[in-house]
Amino acid sequence: MTWSFRRLPALLSLLLLGACAGGAYTETGKASYYADKFNGRKTASGVPYRPGKRTAAHNTLPFGTVVRVTNPQNGRSVKVTVNDRGPHVKGRIIDLSRKAAHKIGVDKAGVAPVKIKVVRQGSGR
């Protein structure tokens, strides 16, 4: 496993928020979605990417974590399961599957502001 110190602030935030009683982890930033060319390719968790599933990539949340992603521009939200690492573009906090992006309107814009909130913490790495 490769370690990057640029992930340290996000990891420390997760640990601090997880230690606070009753404090749910939230984050705001930009979301994008996977290109169709990734269909069937293995994700970092080992499962293949499927555009018709509600999945996402996040750089620090454990695999299996369920997050609610809300688009504040239209108020729509979707629950997704983290099964990959990314996004690998500065300024973006989550990459969504095509189905999840469509549900909240990110597919039309390509990139959109979102708020994410952990619904259930995963046990994966």
MOCOR-V6552 format. One record per backbone hydrogen bond with DSSP energy under -1.0 kcal/mol. CO is the residue of the C=O (numbers start at 1). NH is the residue of the N-H. E is the energy in kcal/mol with one decimal. If there is no record, write none. Layout:
# MOCOR-V6552
[[CO NH E] [CO NH E]]
This chain:
# MOCOR-V6552
[[4 7 -1.6] [5 8 -1.3] [7 11 -2.3] [8 12 -2.8] [9 13 -2.1] [10 14 -2.1] [11 15 -2.4] [12 16 -2.6] [13 17 -2.8] [14 18 -2.5] [15 19 -1.4] [16 20 -1.0] [20 23 -1.5] [25 118 -2.6] [27 116 -3.3] [29 114 -3.2] [30 93 -2.9] [30 94 -1.1] [31 112 -2.0] [32 96 -2.8] [35 38 -1.8] [36 39 -2.0] [38 41 -2.2] [41 49 -2.9] [43 46 -1.6] [47 43 -2.6] [49 40 -3.0] [50 53 -1.8] [51 99 -2.3] [53 55 -1.2] [54 81 -1.7] [55 97 -2.1] [56 83 -2.4] [56 84 -1.0] [57 95 -1.9] [62 65 -1.8] [63 124 -2.2] [65 82 -2.8] [66 119 -3.2] [66 120 -1.8] [67 80 -2.6] [68 117 -1.8] [69 78 -1.9] [70 115 -2.1] [71 74 -1.2] [71 75 -2.3] [76 71 -2.9] [78 69 -3.1] [80 67 -2.5] [81 56 -1.8] [82 64 -3.1] [83 45 -1.5] [84 58 -2.0] [89 92 -1.8] [94 32 -1.9] [95 57 -2.5] [96 34 -2.3] [97 101 -2.7] [98 102 -2.6] [99 103 -2.1] [100 104 -1.3] [101 106 -2.3] [106 110 -2.9] [112 31 -3.1] [114 29 -2.1] [115 70 -2.8] [116 27 -2.1] [117 68 -3.0] [120 66 -2.7]]
